[in-house]
């Protein structure tokens, strides 16, 4: 059997890069134009409000990209184009029709088909568009920052002052740096043939982007253009704030375990609940299951991974899920007693219920695509909610000091 169409492919081909960048600019231009028209019609001239709107828009599209990335993985389209950043050296599957057809003829249900190639490339196009938006956000943040420093300097006798605004542009630069790291993880996901550690880190990197954008959006909402406080931090008892941090840490651990389950295809190692293989503690091999640096379906020694290892991967995710449910349910219950936090408490409880139901559906219904997508989206939504709450309840020292001076 001739496998040339699958194996004789240059993994990194930079030929389509300019086309990909141009397409990313075009994709990013659509939401940017919509945002500009919306702000113009509303006659909004506040730079910080425009910056907040751009951050929220980028957050929304990054969330959508995370879901589409999950769809790419769950539909087995991650190797739909086995090179990067193009498809068989072409800028789109149109130009690679012959190579894709040859690969599909060799393996009709394999990793390379016309449909999977399009899913993979659309994901790359959208990711490039989000990258352009984050670049625009970084540039706009620096512009607002420098403009604010000039304003402060003029108010202090003409010397360039130190702007006491919501965020240093280093936050936007960190976000820009991290989206570049995400692009590298995306390339390695393809060229390392769905290496489980890389795929899991790629998922966690997407969630870090969501967290960074969420934090920035909240900060912009707390300030006026002149560097004065617009809204105080929403009061939250210190005990609840610590519980919020604990819940966030547990959630990140649970998402990492969920990514490990998905990328190792261990979801169906247990097909009943609350039992697993008829037992509360089935036969498991945690040492082999959590060997971090190994190829898909293999151990670090190159042997086939055992079913006991897959069971351990699944069951670890299930055990930590119990802790996450308890902590976040308690947190939602306590927050609901505080009027200012009632809306977040209801959202937290609703998404947590969705996570439980979709997780259960994945197990007992044989991992349906819709449930799996909703499960990923729910995890991302929980992360955004917790980061949003933590940012709303926190205030940097300069804000506290300025508030006291105002009083």
Backbone torsions as a table, in degrees:
resi	resn	phi	psi	omega
1	UNK	NA	132.7	-176.0
2	UNK	-87.4	116.8	-179.5
3	UNK	-106.2	18.9	-175.6
4	UNK	-58.4	-37.2	-177.0
5	UNK	-65.3	-23.5	-178.6
6	UNK	-95.6	-36.8	-170.4
7	UNK	-96.7	-31.0	-176.9
8	UNK	-90.0	67.1	-178.9
9	UNK	-131.3	128.0	174.9
10	UNK	-69.5	121.0	-172.6
11	UNK	-66.9	-40.3	178.4
12	UNK	-113.8	115.2	178.3
13	UNK	-129.4	109.0	-173.2
14	UNK	-85.5	3.7	179.5
15	UNK	-56.1	-46.3	-176.3
16	UNK	-80.3	5.3	-172.5
17	UNK	-60.5	-47.1	-178.5
18	UNK	-61.6	-40.7	177.5
19	UNK	-62.4	-43.7	-179.1
20	UNK	-63.9	-41.7	178.5
21	UNK	-64.5	-42.4	178.4
22	UNK	-62.7	-40.1	178.6
23	UNK	-67.6	-37.0	176.2
24	UNK	-62.0	-41.5	176.7
25	UNK	-61.6	-41.4	179.9
26	UNK	-65.5	-43.1	179.0
27	UNK	-63.7	-43.6	-179.1
28	UNK	-68.1	-28.3	-178.2
29	UNK	-64.2	-30.3	-177.9
30	UNK	-64.6	-56.5	178.5
31	UNK	-66.0	-31.4	178.2
32	UNK	-66.0	-41.5	177.7
33	UNK	-65.0	-41.0	177.6
34	UNK	-61.2	-43.4	-179.9
35	UNK	-64.2	-42.2	-179.6
36	UNK	-63.2	-44.7	179.5
37	UNK	-65.1	-39.8	-179.5
38	UNK	-64.5	-44.0	179.9
39	UNK	-68.9	-34.0	179.8
40	UNK	-67.6	-43.3	179.6
41	UNK	-64.9	-34.6	178.6
42	UNK	-81.7	-4.1	179.6
43	UNK	56.8	44.2	178.2
44	UNK	-89.8	119.0	179.6
45	UNK	-110.6	-2.7	-177.3
46	UNK	-73.2	119.5	178.5
47	UNK	-61.0	-39.5	-179.3
48	UNK	-67.1	-37.4	178.3
49	UNK	-66.7	-39.0	176.9
50	UNK	-65.6	-38.7	178.8
51	UNK	-65.9	-39.5	177.4
52	UNK	-64.7	-42.3	179.6
53	UNK	-63.6	-39.9	178.0
54	UNK	-65.8	-38.7	178.4
55	UNK	-65.2	-43.3	178.9
56	UNK	-64.1	-40.9	178.3
57	UNK	-63.2	-43.6	179.5
58	UNK	-65.8	-38.3	176.6
59	UNK	-60.9	-46.0	-179.9
60	UNK	-60.8	-45.3	-178.2
61	UNK	-72.0	-31.0	175.2
62	UNK	-67.6	-37.6	175.6
63	UNK	-61.7	-45.4	178.2
64	UNK	-62.2	-40.4	179.1
65	UNK	-63.8	-37.7	177.3
66	UNK	-61.4	-41.8	177.7
67	UNK	-65.9	-40.8	179.6
68	UNK	-68.0	-33.6	174.6
69	UNK	-63.1	-39.7	176.4
70	UNK	-63.8	-40.9	177.7
71	UNK	-62.2	-39.9	178.5
72	UNK	-60.2	-43.9	-179.9
73	UNK	-69.8	-45.9	-174.5
74	UNK	-70.6	-24.8	177.0
75	UNK	-90.8	11.1	179.6
76	UNK	57.8	36.5	-179.0
77	UNK	-101.9	6.6	-175.5
78	UNK	-62.5	-24.6	176.8
79	UNK	-114.7	25.9	179.2
80	UNK	-59.4	-30.2	169.5
81	UNK	-125.2	109.6	-169.1
82	UNK	-79.1	10.9	174.3
83	UNK	-128.5	179.9	-176.4
84	UNK	-149.8	143.2	2.8
85	UNK	-89.3	-6.8	-179.2
86	UNK	-92.3	-158.0	-179.7
87	UNK	-129.4	104.4	-173.3
88	UNK	54.7	40.2	178.3
89	UNK	79.4	1.0	179.8
90	UNK	-105.6	159.4	-177.6
91	UNK	-77.5	-16.3	179.4
92	UNK	-153.5	163.2	177.1
93	UNK	-61.5	-18.2	176.5
94	UNK	-58.9	-45.7	-177.9
95	UNK	-76.0	-12.5	-177.6
96	UNK	-110.0	23.1	-176.0
97	UNK	-58.0	-42.7	-176.8
98	UNK	-64.7	-45.3	-179.5
99	UNK	-65.8	-41.0	179.7
100	UNK	-65.7	-42.2	178.7
101	UNK	-61.5	-40.1	179.5
102	UNK	-65.2	-42.4	178.6
103	UNK	-66.6	-39.5	-179.7
104	UNK	-68.6	-31.9	177.7
105	UNK	-67.5	-37.8	178.3
106	UNK	-68.3	-43.9	-178.0
107	UNK	-134.4	88.5	-175.0
108	UNK	-57.2	-32.1	179.1
109	UNK	-111.9	23.6	-177.3
110	UNK	-81.5	-167.1	-175.5
111	UNK	-72.7	-20.3	-177.4
112	UNK	-112.0	111.4	171.7
113	UNK	-139.5	168.0	-179.2
114	UNK	-62.5	-42.8	-180.0
115	UNK	-64.0	-44.4	-178.7
116	UNK	-68.1	-34.8	177.7
117	UNK	-62.1	-42.1	179.3
118	UNK	-66.9	-40.7	177.4
119	UNK	-59.8	-46.2	-179.3
120	UNK	-62.8	-44.7	-177.4
121	UNK	-72.1	-36.5	176.1
122	UNK	-61.4	-39.0	176.5
123	UNK	-60.4	-41.3	178.6
124	UNK	-67.9	-39.3	178.4
125	UNK	-61.8	-46.8	-179.4
126	UNK	-64.5	-39.3	179.0
127	UNK	-62.9	-39.0	177.8
128	UNK	-64.8	-40.2	177.0
129	UNK	-61.3	-43.6	177.5
130	UNK	-64.1	-38.3	177.0
131	UNK	-60.5	-40.3	177.4
132	UNK	-64.1	-42.4	178.5
133	UNK	-60.5	-40.3	179.9
134	UNK	-69.4	-34.2	174.0
135	UNK	-63.7	-44.4	177.1
136	UNK	-61.5	-40.7	178.9
137	UNK	-61.4	-41.6	179.2
138	UNK	-64.0	-44.9	179.5
139	UNK	-63.5	-44.1	-179.5
140	UNK	-65.2	-36.7	179.3
141	UNK	-64.4	-42.7	177.0
142	UNK	-63.4	-39.9	-180.0
143	UNK	-62.3	-45.7	179.4
144	UNK	-65.7	-39.2	179.9
145	UNK	-62.9	-49.3	-179.6
146	UNK	-65.9	-37.1	177.1
147	UNK	-63.4	-40.7	178.5
148	UNK	-66.4	-38.3	177.9
149	UNK	-64.4	-40.1	178.0
150	UNK	-64.0	-39.7	179.7
151	UNK	-64.4	-43.9	179.0
152	UNK	-63.7	-38.6	-179.6
153	UNK	-65.6	-40.1	179.0
154	UNK	-65.2	-34.1	178.6
155	UNK	-74.2	-16.2	-177.4
156	UNK	-106.5	24.0	176.0
157	UNK	102.0	13.6	174.1
158	UNK	101.5	-18.6	178.8
159	UNK	-77.7	150.0	179.9
160	UNK	-67.1	123.1	-175.1
161	UNK	-95.9	-179.0	177.2
162	UNK	-103.0	113.4	-174.8
163	UNK	-72.0	125.3	179.5
164	UNK	-99.2	51.0	-179.6
165	UNK	-83.3	-170.7	-171.6
166	UNK	-66.5	-42.7	-173.6
167	UNK	-146.2	142.3	170.7
168	UNK	-71.4	144.8	179.8
169	UNK	-63.1	-7.9	174.1
170	UNK	-58.1	-29.7	176.7
171	UNK	-63.4	-45.0	179.2
172	UNK	-66.8	-36.2	178.4
173	UNK	-68.1	-37.6	175.2
174	UNK	-62.3	-40.7	177.7
175	UNK	-63.9	-41.5	178.1
176	UNK	-64.7	-43.5	177.5
177	UNK	-59.8	-43.0	-175.2
178	UNK	-70.4	-32.3	177.8
179	UNK	-68.6	-28.9	173.9
180	UNK	-68.7	-40.3	175.6
181	UNK	-61.2	-39.8	177.1
182	UNK	-60.7	-39.3	176.6
183	UNK	-62.1	-38.9	178.0
184	UNK	-65.6	-41.2	177.0
185	UNK	-63.2	-38.2	177.4
186	UNK	-62.2	-41.0	177.5
187	UNK	-64.7	-44.4	-178.9
188	UNK	-67.3	-31.1	176.5
189	UNK	-57.1	-40.0	-179.9
190	UNK	-78.3	-52.0	-172.4
191	UNK	-70.9	-23.2	177.1
192	UNK	-98.6	15.3	171.9
193	UNK	56.4	55.7	175.6
194	UNK	59.4	41.1	176.5
195	UNK	-56.7	121.2	-171.2
196	UNK	-54.0	-42.5	-178.9
197	UNK	-63.1	-40.5	-179.0
198	UNK	-67.8	-43.3	179.8
199	UNK	-62.3	-42.2	179.7
200	UNK	-65.8	-42.8	177.5
201	UNK	-64.8	-33.5	177.0
202	UNK	-63.7	-41.9	176.4
203	UNK	-63.7	-46.7	-179.9
204	UNK	-63.8	-35.0	177.2
205	UNK	-64.2	-38.0	177.1
206	UNK	-63.1	-39.7	-179.9
207	UNK	-71.2	-32.1	174.7
208	UNK	-64.3	-38.4	175.5
209	UNK	-59.8	-44.0	178.2
210	UNK	-60.9	-41.2	-179.9
211	UNK	-65.1	-44.5	179.7
212	UNK	-61.5	-44.7	-179.1
213	UNK	-68.2	-37.4	178.5
214	UNK	-63.4	-44.6	-179.4
215	UNK	-61.6	-43.5	-179.7
216	UNK	-65.7	-40.0	-179.8
217	UNK	-62.3	-41.3	178.8
218	UNK	-65.6	-43.2	-178.7
219	UNK	-61.2	-41.6	179.8
220	UNK	-64.6	-32.2	-179.1
221	UNK	-70.4	-17.2	-174.8
222	UNK	-90.7	-2.6	-172.2
223	UNK	-128.4	152.3	167.6
224	UNK	-88.4	168.9	-179.8
225	UNK	-63.3	-30.6	-174.4
226	UNK	-84.5	8.7	177.5
227	UNK	86.0	11.8	176.0
228	UNK	-100.3	157.8	-174.2
229	UNK	-70.4	128.8	178.9
230	UNK	-92.5	-42.2	-178.4
231	UNK	-144.0	129.6	177.9
232	UNK	-70.0	160.4	174.8
233	UNK	-60.4	140.7	179.9
234	UNK	-73.7	125.8	-173.9
235	UNK	-60.7	133.9	175.7
236	UNK	-146.8	129.0	177.9
237	UNK	-55.4	147.0	-177.1
238	UNK	-59.4	-35.9	179.3
239	UNK	-62.3	-40.8	178.2
240	UNK	-69.7	-34.1	178.1
241	UNK	-65.5	-39.9	176.2
242	UNK	-64.5	-38.9	177.8
243	UNK	-65.3	-34.2	177.6
244	UNK	-64.8	-42.5	177.6
245	UNK	-64.8	-42.1	177.9
246	UNK	-61.8	-45.1	179.1
247	UNK	-61.5	-39.2	179.0
248	UNK	-65.7	-42.5	179.4
249	UNK	-63.7	-43.5	178.5
250	UNK	-64.4	-38.9	-179.7
251	UNK	-64.1	-43.0	178.8
252	UNK	-61.6	-43.2	176.7
253	UNK	-60.6	-43.0	-179.1
254	UNK	-66.1	-38.3	177.6
255	UNK	-65.8	-40.4	177.4
256	UNK	-61.9	-42.4	177.6
257	UNK	-65.9	-38.7	177.7
258	UNK	-64.0	-40.6	175.4
259	UNK	-62.9	-37.7	178.8
260	UNK	-66.9	-38.3	176.4
261	UNK	-62.8	-48.3	-175.2
262	UNK	-66.0	-46.5	-175.1
263	UNK	-72.6	-20.0	175.4
264	UNK	-96.9	3.7	179.5
265	UNK	53.2	48.9	-178.1
266	UNK	-104.0	8.4	-177.2
267	UNK	-60.1	-40.8	-174.2
268	UNK	-92.1	15.0	173.9
269	UNK	-67.9	-26.7	173.7
270	UNK	-126.6	124.9	-176.2
271	UNK	-118.0	20.1	176.2
272	UNK	-143.4	163.5	-177.9
273	UNK	-148.0	137.3	4.5
274	UNK	-83.5	-5.1	178.5
275	UNK	-77.9	165.5	174.5
276	UNK	-138.0	115.7	-176.2
277	UNK	56.7	37.5	176.8
278	UNK	76.6	12.2	-175.8
279	UNK	-141.5	153.9	173.4
280	UNK	-80.4	-16.2	177.6
281	UNK	-143.6	81.5	-176.6
282	UNK	-70.3	174.8	177.4
283	UNK	-67.5	122.3	-174.7
284	UNK	-138.1	149.5	176.7
285	UNK	-125.8	89.0	-176.8
286	UNK	-69.1	-35.5	-177.8
287	UNK	-60.9	-45.4	-179.6
288	UNK	-75.4	-38.5	-178.2
289	UNK	-63.4	-30.9	-175.9
290	UNK	-112.1	29.5	163.7
291	UNK	-70.2	115.8	-168.4
292	UNK	-75.9	-47.0	-171.1
293	UNK	-100.5	91.7	-178.6
294	UNK	-156.4	160.3	179.2
295	UNK	-77.0	162.2	-180.0
296	UNK	-61.6	128.3	177.6
297	UNK	77.3	3.3	-177.8
298	UNK	-122.1	160.9	169.7
299	UNK	-88.8	175.0	177.5
300	UNK	-63.3	-25.4	179.0
301	UNK	-84.7	-2.0	178.3
302	UNK	90.9	4.3	177.7
303	UNK	-86.8	163.1	177.4
304	UNK	-68.9	136.5	179.7
305	UNK	-68.7	143.1	-175.7
306	UNK	-86.0	161.5	177.9
307	UNK	-66.2	-33.1	177.3
308	UNK	-62.3	-34.3	177.5
309	UNK	-68.8	-42.7	177.1
310	UNK	-62.5	-38.2	177.2
311	UNK	-62.9	-41.3	178.9
312	UNK	-62.9	-40.5	178.5
313	UNK	-61.5	-47.5	179.8
314	UNK	-62.7	-47.1	-171.9
315	UNK	-71.0	-31.9	176.2
316	UNK	-62.3	-41.9	177.0
317	UNK	-62.2	-40.1	-179.6
318	UNK	-67.1	-41.6	-178.3
319	UNK	-65.4	-44.2	179.2
320	UNK	-68.3	-29.3	177.3
321	UNK	-59.5	-38.2	178.3
322	UNK	-60.0	-43.7	-179.9
323	UNK	-65.6	-41.5	179.5
324	UNK	-62.6	-44.0	-179.3
325	UNK	-62.1	-44.2	-178.8
326	UNK	-63.3	-49.2	-176.2
327	UNK	-66.3	-46.3	-176.8
328	UNK	-72.6	-33.9	176.4
329	UNK	-65.9	-42.1	177.0
330	UNK	-63.4	-41.8	179.6
331	UNK	-62.7	-43.6	178.7
332	UNK	-63.0	-39.8	179.3
333	UNK	-63.7	-44.0	-179.4
334	UNK	-70.3	-39.3	-179.3
335	UNK	-67.7	-28.5	-177.8
336	UNK	-67.1	-20.0	177.6
337	UNK	-77.5	-10.8	178.9
338	UNK	-103.4	115.0	-175.0
339	UNK	-52.1	-39.8	-177.3
340	UNK	-68.2	-19.3	-175.7
341	UNK	-110.4	5.7	-173.9
342	UNK	-63.9	-40.8	-179.0
343	UNK	-63.8	-43.0	178.5
344	UNK	-65.8	-38.5	179.6
345	UNK	-61.3	-43.2	179.2
346	UNK	-64.7	-42.3	178.5
347	UNK	-63.8	-41.5	-179.9
348	UNK	-62.8	-44.7	179.7
349	UNK	-65.7	-40.7	-179.3
350	UNK	-65.2	-45.1	-179.5
351	UNK	-69.0	-35.8	178.1
352	UNK	-63.0	-41.3	176.4
353	UNK	-63.0	-42.2	176.9
354	UNK	-59.3	-41.3	179.8
355	UNK	-63.0	-42.0	178.8
356	UNK	-63.5	-45.6	-176.8
357	UNK	-67.9	-41.4	179.8
358	UNK	-71.1	-35.7	176.1
359	UNK	-63.9	-41.9	177.5
360	UNK	-64.1	-40.3	179.3
361	UNK	-63.4	-39.1	177.9
362	UNK	-58.0	-37.1	-176.9
363	UNK	-77.9	-53.9	-169.6
364	UNK	-86.7	-17.1	-179.6
365	UNK	-105.5	7.4	175.6
366	UNK	79.8	34.8	172.9
367	UNK	62.4	56.4	177.4
368	UNK	-66.1	146.5	-174.2
369	UNK	-59.9	-45.0	-177.7
370	UNK	-61.9	-44.9	179.3
371	UNK	-63.4	-40.0	-179.9
372	UNK	-65.1	-40.9	177.9
373	UNK	-65.0	-44.8	178.7
374	UNK	-63.7	-33.0	179.5
375	UNK	-66.6	-42.4	176.2
376	UNK	-65.0	-44.3	178.7
377	UNK	-63.0	-38.4	177.8
378	UNK	-64.1	-40.4	177.9
379	UNK	-62.7	-43.4	178.5
380	UNK	-64.9	-39.8	179.4
381	UNK	-65.1	-40.5	176.8
382	UNK	-61.0	-42.7	179.2
383	UNK	-61.3	-46.5	-179.7
384	UNK	-62.0	-42.3	179.4
385	UNK	-60.6	-45.7	-177.2
386	UNK	-69.0	-41.1	177.7
387	UNK	-66.1	-41.7	178.2
388	UNK	-59.7	-44.5	179.1
389	UNK	-64.8	-42.3	179.8
390	UNK	-64.6	-40.7	178.3
391	UNK	-67.2	-37.8	-179.8
392	UNK	-68.6	-29.4	-177.6
393	UNK	-91.8	-4.0	-176.7
394	UNK	-112.6	156.6	177.8
395	UNK	-149.5	128.2	179.3
396	UNK	-63.2	158.6	-175.1
397	UNK	-57.6	-37.6	-178.5
398	UNK	-63.2	-32.4	178.1
399	UNK	-69.5	-44.4	179.9
400	UNK	-60.3	-45.4	-179.1
401	UNK	-61.8	-42.5	-178.6
402	UNK	-66.4	-37.7	178.8
403	UNK	-63.4	-41.5	179.6
404	UNK	-66.0	-38.3	178.4
405	UNK	-63.4	-39.7	-179.4
406	UNK	-64.6	-34.4	-178.2
407	UNK	-71.9	NA	NA
